[in-house]
Amino acid sequence: MGKIVGRRGFSKIRLIVQVVSLLLIITSCGETKTVEKPELKPDTIAVVENERFGFDLDEYDVYLDTVRNGWTWGNILLPYKVDQYTINTTALAAKDSTIGLKYILAGKPFTILTKKGDTSRAVQHMIYEPDVFSYITFDFTQDSVEIEKKERPTSIDRKMVSGVIHPNSNLSVELGKSFDSYMMSAAVVDAIEGVYAWSVDFFKLQAGDRFVVYYDEKSVEGKPYAVEQISHAWFEHRDDGMFAFHFTDSAGEVSGFYDHKGREMKRPFLMSPVKFARISSSFNMNRFHPIYKTRKPHLGTDYAAPTGTPILATADGTVSRASRSRGNGIYVKLKHNKVYDTQYLHMSKIADGIRPGVRVKQGQVIGYVGSTGAATGPHVCYRFWKNGRQINHRSEKFPKSEPMKEEVLPEYMKYIEPLKKQLDDEIKTLKDYTPDENENS
């Protein structure tokens, strides 16, 4: 059964006043506290709010609960005096296209409001929260149940984060120092890696690499929730500083991330076929194989990640093989052009629709990490061919992208001028990394 929440559960007091500092002695819980008492003038109002979901909760008994595994509408509503016919019609009405609630999901919170002091606990209103962006209210006080989906207030604010990579660290660790929420830290990491996925090998970050990132943070009811978009950024890797600006021209024909010279950040190949992974074995012509117990060339790069992690096509191409073999396990091979091919081994399964002859886009999910074939644990072995010969993709130098259209470039350069200055000013405040004595000992 749900937990009842009294007046103090949600109380929030807003006083619209002109304050005159008078002292009032209040005794509470055996303690004496001194507080300021506001003097209300005739044109001021004291508003005591205990409101949530548009209801004054002081007028109800409030029960909070969470949907459990295997629950149906009946599990939620029968304890609150709703008959089975009404439950059925409510569930059917909730599926309406304007509401779109086809199922109730385990783990989702709901709130029951009953009449104050009603010992029978007959529901008057119910609120179901399908996600952080919205909630659905059910009014049981009418002849037929009225259902309404409401959006929570959201805001987007420009934020900045900067930092320096330290020894035995990575981007996730360094960004984590700037956030209270792991969810937000991970969202910013993902956004940064999305911008620089073609130009920075995040598995090769070095102590002293630096970054400055301006991004739009999306908040729901004042709580940070997601990254809407990176606006502009600078990432220095191996003493090479790379600017990135998100830009859409006035005609809407050009859109994406571009560097300070107007060259698109997107390159022919992504640096990695998976996100949030680690390299467990590099390209090596004389590796000791952990299964075959002999030395043999390892003509790929192993990215260790949990089973089920999406595997991405590193470039546009056509599926040439989607099969299984004893050593490779479940795998997909892509042909990108006359020069390059890539292969992805040891999958747990191939993504739906991926079969020979199908065209795929860069970044498209083609399978999921597994440990099929000759594998000691979940990972993807990424193999890269150039002119029919397997090479180390991390050593390949790919051509830079072509600059944007000449007619758009003046608009772009004018747009990024203040943004680049903002980055330049912030870069000046970043300290260069210098190892301390303990690191060298």
C-alpha positions as semicolon CSV with decimal commas, in nm:
position;residue;x (nm);y (nm);z (nm)
1;M;0,000;0,000;0,000
2;G;0,115;0,351;-0,065
3;K;0,279;0,572;0,190
4;I;0,065;0,854;0,327
5;V;0,223;1,195;0,323
6;G;0,099;1,464;0,557
7;R;0,109;1,840;0,535
8;R;0,482;1,866;0,579
9;G;0,550;1,619;0,297
10;F;0,526;1,882;0,026
11;S;0,487;2,213;0,213
12;K;0,641;2,512;0,047
13;I;0,579;2,863;0,174
14;R;0,597;3,168;-0,046
15;L;0,558;3,502;0,122
16;I;0,497;3,809;-0,094
17;V;0,564;4,072;0,166
18;Q;0,747;4,380;0,274
19;V;0,937;4,257;0,577
20;V;0,962;4,450;0,901
21;S;1,203;4,279;1,137
22;L;0,992;4,179;1,434
23;L;1,085;3,881;1,644
24;L;0,855;3,595;1,721
25;I;0,942;3,319;1,964
26;I;0,825;2,979;1,843
27;T;0,852;2,663;2,046
28;S;0,881;2,343;1,843
29;C;0,982;1,991;1,940
30;G;1,108;2,109;2,276
31;E;1,335;2,375;2,120
32;T;1,303;2,752;2,119
33;K;1,373;2,915;1,785
34;T;1,390;3,282;1,702
35;V;1,252;3,377;1,362
36;E;1,154;3,694;1,187
37;K;0,785;3,771;1,165
38;P;0,673;3,953;0,850
39;E;0,436;4,244;0,887
40;L;0,170;4,230;0,619
41;K;0,050;4,555;0,474
42;P;-0,301;4,578;0,325
43;D;-0,176;4,533;-0,032
44;T;0,032;4,223;0,040
45;I;-0,073;3,858;0,049
46;A;0,069;3,561;0,240
47;V;0,037;3,248;0,027
48;V;0,094;2,910;0,188
49;E;0,139;2,654;-0,085
50;N;0,134;2,279;-0,063
51;E;0,083;2,226;-0,431
52;R;0,196;1,958;-0,670
53;F;0,057;1,839;-1,002
54;G;-0,184;2,134;-0,983
55;F;-0,352;2,012;-0,662
56;D;-0,352;2,171;-0,317
57;L;-0,236;1,866;-0,125
58;D;-0,357;2,008;0,206
59;E;-0,708;1,923;0,090
60;Y;-0,637;1,550;0,048
61;D;-0,488;1,248;0,208
62;V;-0,192;1,166;-0,013
63;Y;-0,056;0,817;-0,088
64;L;0,272;0,766;-0,275
65;D;0,367;0,436;-0,433
66;T;0,561;0,277;-0,718
67;V;0,444;0,030;-0,981
68;R;0,578;-0,318;-0,904
69;N;0,675;-0,596;-1,144
70;G;0,370;-0,768;-1,288
71;W;0,126;-0,500;-1,176
72;T;-0,180;-0,402;-1,379
73;W;-0,426;-0,117;-1,341
74;G;-0,615;-0,333;-1,097
75;N;-0,322;-0,351;-0,856
76;I;-0,313;0,028;-0,845
77;L;-0,683;0,114;-0,830
78;L;-0,870;-0,173;-0,662
79;P;-0,734;-0,084;-0,315
80;Y;-0,881;0,264;-0,361
81;K;-1,243;0,157;-0,423
82;V;-1,245;0,162;-0,804
83;D;-1,463;-0,110;-0,958
84;Q;-1,333;-0,338;-1,233
85;Y;-1,552;-0,185;-1,504
86;T;-1,411;0,163;-1,434
87;I;-1,060;0,022;-1,427
88;N;-1,110;-0,134;-1,772
89;T;-1,255;0,182;-1,925
90;T;-0,977;0,392;-1,768
91;A;-0,705;0,166;-1,911
92;L;-0,870;0,183;-2,254
93;A;-0,906;0,562;-2,244
94;A;-0,542;0,603;-2,139
95;K;-0,435;0,438;-2,466
96;D;-0,590;0,723;-2,663
97;S;-0,345;0,892;-2,900
98;T;-0,357;1,218;-2,705
99;I;-0,243;1,037;-2,389
100;G;-0,049;0,746;-2,538
101;L;-0,026;0,542;-2,218
102;K;-0,038;0,186;-2,352
103;Y;0,121;0,024;-2,049
104;I;0,210;0,102;-1,691
105;L;0,574;0,022;-1,626
106;A;0,745;-0,120;-1,319
107;G;0,944;0,139;-1,129
108;K;0,725;0,434;-1,227
109;P;0,585;0,642;-0,939
110;F;0,218;0,724;-0,889
111;T;0,022;0,932;-0,640
112;I;-0,328;0,870;-0,504
113;L;-0,537;1,157;-0,363
114;T;-0,838;1,074;-0,142
115;K;-1,077;1,299;0,044
116;K;-0,930;1,435;0,366
117;G;-1,018;1,202;0,651
118;D;-1,197;0,947;0,432
119;T;-1,123;0,616;0,603
120;S;-1,252;0,422;0,302
121;R;-0,973;0,575;0,094
122;A;-1,184;0,613;-0,219
123;V;-0,967;0,771;-0,487
124;Q;-1,056;1,115;-0,617
125;H;-0,747;1,180;-0,828
126;M;-0,451;0,974;-0,942
127;I;-0,125;1,097;-1,092
128;Y;0,104;0,865;-1,291
129;E;0,454;0,977;-1,388
130;P;0,572;0,800;-1,708
131;D;0,891;1,007;-1,739
132;V;1,065;1,314;-1,602
133;F;0,910;1,540;-1,865
134;S;0,541;1,477;-1,803
135;Y;0,271;1,335;-1,578
136;I;-0,082;1,209;-1,634
137;T;-0,376;1,300;-1,410
138;F;-0,691;1,089;-1,365
139;D;-1,004;1,258;-1,223
140;F;-1,244;1,005;-1,066
141;T;-1,485;1,267;-0,927
142;Q;-1,685;1,300;-1,251
143;D;-1,941;1,067;-1,408
144;S;-1,665;0,938;-1,636
145;V;-1,293;0,943;-1,567
146;E;-1,119;1,247;-1,710
147;I;-0,758;1,194;-1,816
148;E;-0,508;1,466;-1,903
149;K;-0,138;1,457;-1,990
150;K;0,062;1,757;-1,871
151;E;0,415;1,865;-1,951
152;R;0,650;1,973;-1,676
153;P;0,816;2,315;-1,712
154;T;1,156;2,286;-1,879
155;S;1,437;2,534;-1,937
156;I;1,759;2,542;-2,137
157;D;2,059;2,728;-1,998
158;R;2,406;2,782;-2,143
159;K;2,674;2,621;-1,924
160;M;3,053;2,587;-1,940
161;V;3,285;2,314;-1,818
162;S;3,662;2,294;-1,853
163;G;3,942;2,078;-1,725
164;V;4,275;1,906;-1,766
165;I;4,339;1,533;-1,803
166;H;4,558;1,395;-1,523
167;P;4,770;1,076;-1,519
168;N;4,578;0,748;-1,509
169;S;4,259;0,941;-1,570
170;N;4,014;0,996;-1,852
171;L;3,746;1,237;-1,966
172;S;3,475;1,074;-1,754
173;V;3,680;1,101;-1,435
174;E;3,779;1,463;-1,493
175;L;3,429;1,575;-1,585
176;G;3,290;1,388;-1,285
177;K;3,470;1,637;-1,063
178;S;3,246;1,914;-1,195
179;F;2,906;1,744;-1,151
180;D;2,703;1,618;-0,858
181;S;2,501;1,395;-1,090
182;Y;2,661;1,100;-1,269
183;M;2,379;1,119;-1,524
184;M;2,476;1,474;-1,622
185;S;2,848;1,393;-1,622
186;A;2,788;1,098;-1,855
187;A;2,565;1,310;-2,079
188;V;2,834;1,575;-2,123
189;V;3,101;1,308;-2,190
190;D;2,877;1,152;-2,454
191;A;2,815;1,491;-2,617
192;I;3,187;1,578;-2,628
193;E;3,279;1,240;-2,773
194;G;3,005;1,288;-3,031
195;V;3,161;1,614;-3,149
196;Y;3,520;1,487;-3,158
197;A;3,449;1,123;-3,250
198;W;3,632;1,167;-3,582
199;S;3,939;1,356;-3,462
200;V;4,022;1,248;-3,104
201;D;4,105;0,893;-2,995
202;F;3,960;0,906;-2,645
203;F;4,143;0,584;-2,559
204;K;4,474;0,766;-2,612
205;L;4,419;1,076;-2,400
206;Q;4,737;1,194;-2,231
207;A;4,810;1,381;-1,911
208;G;4,794;1,748;-2,000
209;D;4,519;1,724;-2,261
210;R;4,274;2,010;-2,195
211;F;3,920;2,107;-2,284
212;V;3,670;2,392;-2,268
213;V;3,308;2,319;-2,356
214;Y;3,002;2,545;-2,373
215;Y;2,681;2,346;-2,385
216;D;2,306;2,393;-2,344
217;E;2,181;2,217;-2,033
218;K;1,820;2,102;-2,026
219;S;1,647;2,116;-1,688
220;V;1,309;1,984;-1,581
221;E;1,147;2,179;-1,298
222;G;1,488;2,329;-1,225
223;K;1,673;1,994;-1,210
224;P;1,946;1,936;-1,473
225;Y;1,855;1,640;-1,686
226;A;2,028;1,630;-2,024
227;V;2,254;1,804;-2,274
228;E;2,044;1,970;-2,541
229;Q;2,340;2,059;-2,764
230;I;2,706;2,152;-2,746
231;S;2,735;2,510;-2,871
232;H;3,112;2,554;-2,905
233;A;3,415;2,374;-2,770
234;W;3,791;2,342;-2,773
235;F;3,982;2,019;-2,710
236;E;4,360;2,002;-2,695
237;H;4,500;1,654;-2,759
238;R;4,873;1,594;-2,790
239;D;4,930;1,972;-2,801
240;D;4,688;2,004;-3,093
241;G;4,400;2,239;-3,007
242;M;4,080;2,172;-3,200
243;F;3,789;2,416;-3,211
244;A;3,434;2,303;-3,282
245;F;3,127;2,520;-3,342
246;H;2,771;2,407;-3,400
247;F;2,629;2,608;-3,688
248;T;2,321;2,621;-3,908
249;D;2,318;2,877;-4,188
250;S;2,029;3,117;-4,246
251;A;1,900;2,911;-4,540
252;G;1,903;2,589;-4,337
253;E;2,115;2,412;-4,598
254;V;2,430;2,378;-4,389
255;S;2,419;2,235;-4,037
256;G;2,664;2,054;-3,812
257;F;2,993;2,100;-3,631
258;Y;3,276;2,288;-3,802
259;D;3,625;2,396;-3,699
260;H;3,757;2,753;-3,685
261;K;3,827;2,747;-4,060
262;G;3,484;2,620;-4,158
263;R;3,583;2,259;-4,216
264;E;3,329;1,998;-4,112
265;M;3,427;1,800;-3,801
266;K;3,284;1,482;-3,950
267;R;3,548;1,258;-4,106
268;P;3,528;0,937;-4,311
269;F;3,562;0,706;-4,006
270;L;3,476;0,717;-3,637
271;M;3,773;0,649;-3,410
272;S;3,587;0,372;-3,225
273;P;3,291;0,139;-3,298
274;V;3,162;0,158;-2,938
275;K;3,109;0,425;-2,674
276;F;3,217;0,403;-2,310
277;A;3,452;0,110;-2,364
278;R;3,819;0,038;-2,299
279;I;4,086;-0,112;-2,522
280;S;4,162;-0,459;-2,387
281;S;4,400;-0,563;-2,667
282;S;4,565;-0,353;-2,936
283;F;4,680;-0,431;-3,289
284;N;4,985;-0,652;-3,235
285;M;5,184;-0,864;-3,479
286;N;5,313;-1,094;-3,203
287;R;5,042;-1,128;-2,940
288;F;5,012;-1,432;-2,710
289;H;4,659;-1,557;-2,772
290;P;4,478;-1,630;-2,441
291;I;4,275;-1,919;-2,589
292;Y;4,509;-2,082;-2,842
293;K;4,810;-2,038;-2,607
294;T;5,044;-1,945;-2,888
295;R;5,186;-1,629;-3,037
296;K;5,014;-1,507;-3,348
297;P;4,932;-1,171;-3,506
298;H;4,630;-0,988;-3,362
299;L;4,513;-0,790;-3,662
300;G;4,250;-0,585;-3,486
301;T;4,172;-0,374;-3,180
302;D;3,962;-0,519;-2,897
303;Y;3,716;-0,287;-2,723
304;A;3,587;-0,439;-2,399
305;A;3,232;-0,340;-2,302
306;P;2,932;-0,500;-2,130
307;T;2,733;-0,757;-2,326
308;G;2,462;-0,582;-2,523
309;T;2,651;-0,255;-2,574
310;P;2,561;-0,119;-2,922
311;I;2,826;-0,158;-3,193
312;L;2,833;0,126;-3,446
313;A;2,927;0,131;-3,813
314;T;3,235;0,353;-3,820
315;A;3,153;0,481;-4,170
316;D;2,888;0,468;-4,439
317;G;2,898;0,142;-4,627
318;T;2,730;-0,176;-4,749
319;V;2,701;-0,499;-4,550
320;S;2,912;-0,762;-4,728
321;R;2,887;-1,033;-4,459
322;A;2,656;-1,089;-4,160
323;S;2,732;-1,437;-4,039
324;R;2,899;-1,661;-3,782
325;S;3,218;-1,864;-3,774
326;R;3,409;-2,067;-3,515
327;G;3,675;-1,806;-3,439
328;N;3,494;-1,483;-3,524
329;G;3,170;-1,577;-3,358
330;I;2,881;-1,363;-3,477
331;Y;3,019;-1,086;-3,696
332;V;2,942;-0,820;-3,956
333;K;3,171;-0,697;-4,234
334;L;3,117;-0,370;-4,419
335;K;3,254;-0,250;-4,753
336;H;3,293;0,128;-4,752
337;N;3,452;0,194;-5,090
338;K;3,719;0,051;-5,319
339;V;3,984;0,110;-5,052
340;Y;3,839;0,042;-4,708
341;D;3,652;-0,245;-4,537
342;T;3,577;-0,297;-4,166
343;Q;3,476;-0,602;-3,963
344;Y;3,317;-0,636;-3,618
345;L;3,362;-0,969;-3,435
346;H;3,227;-1,163;-3,132
347;M;2,882;-1,002;-3,131
348;S;2,607;-1,130;-2,903
349;K;2,365;-1,066;-3,189
350;I;2,332;-0,874;-3,515
351;A;2,099;-0,574;-3,519
352;D;1,761;-0,608;-3,687
353;G;1,769;-0,548;-4,061
354;I;2,146;-0,592;-4,096
355;R;2,208;-0,841;-4,377
356;P;2,425;-0,860;-4,691
357;G;2,349;-0,585;-4,943
358;V;2,199;-0,342;-4,689
359;R;2,337;0,014;-4,684
360;V;2,430;0,151;-4,342
361;K;2,510;0,501;-4,219
362;Q;2,802;0,609;-4,005
363;G;2,705;0,568;-3,640
364;Q;2,422;0,324;-3,714
365;V;2,387;0,030;-3,474
366;I;2,482;-0,289;-3,660
367;G;2,510;-0,530;-3,366
368;Y;2,574;-0,573;-2,996
369;V;2,881;-0,660;-2,793
370;G;2,914;-1,025;-2,693
371;S;3,168;-1,303;-2,645
372;T;3,085;-1,549;-2,923
373;G;3,365;-1,734;-3,101
374;A;3,722;-1,731;-2,968
375;A;3,665;-1,473;-2,694
376;T;3,742;-1,481;-2,322
377;G;3,497;-1,205;-2,235
378;P;3,253;-0,953;-2,385
379;H;3,420;-0,725;-2,638
380;V;3,420;-0,633;-3,005
381;C;3,728;-0,703;-3,215
382;Y;3,738;-0,422;-3,471
383;R;3,930;-0,502;-3,790
384;F;4,023;-0,260;-4,063
385;W;4,125;-0,329;-4,422
386;K;4,298;-0,091;-4,663
387;N;4,337;-0,216;-5,020
388;G;4,274;-0,573;-4,901
389;R;4,538;-0,563;-4,625
390;Q;4,457;-0,545;-4,253
391;I;4,608;-0,239;-4,084
392;N;4,599;-0,062;-3,749
393;H;4,317;0,188;-3,791
394;R;4,449;0,397;-3,501
395;S;4,762;0,476;-3,701
396;E;4,582;0,561;-4,025
397;K;4,581;0,929;-4,124
398;F;4,250;1,016;-4,282
399;P;4,204;1,325;-4,500
400;K;4,047;1,632;-4,344
401;S;3,698;1,732;-4,448
402;E;3,640;1,983;-4,720
403;P;3,551;2,340;-4,612
404;M;3,194;2,460;-4,633
405;K;3,056;2,639;-4,939
406;E;3,227;2,966;-5,017
407;E;2,899;3,157;-5,015
408;V;2,823;3,041;-4,659
409;L;3,169;3,091;-4,511
410;P;3,140;3,470;-4,443
411;E;2,820;3,412;-4,244
412;Y;2,988;3,134;-4,049
413;M;3,303;3,332;-3,967
414;K;3,095;3,623;-3,840
415;Y;2,884;3,385;-3,630
416;I;3,178;3,214;-3,457
417;E;3,379;3,534;-3,391
418;P;3,233;3,606;-3,042
419;L;3,219;3,235;-2,959
420;K;3,585;3,183;-3,043
421;K;3,679;3,485;-2,833
422;Q;3,485;3,333;-2,546
423;L;3,680;3,010;-2,583
424;D;4,013;3,191;-2,621
425;D;3,952;3,385;-2,301
426;E;3,865;3,070;-2,110
427;I;4,164;2,880;-2,252
428;K;4,392;3,146;-2,103
429;T;4,261;3,061;-1,756
430;L;4,338;2,689;-1,793
431;K;4,654;2,586;-1,616
432;D;4,905;2,375;-1,802
433;Y;4,948;2,034;-1,645
434;T;5,275;1,983;-1,460
435;P;5,344;1,651;-1,285
436;D;5,415;1,674;-0,914
437;E;5,700;1,497;-0,739
438;N;5,480;1,207;-0,626
439;E;5,389;1,122;-0,985
440;N;5,754;1,094;-1,084
441;S;5,862;0,892;-0,785
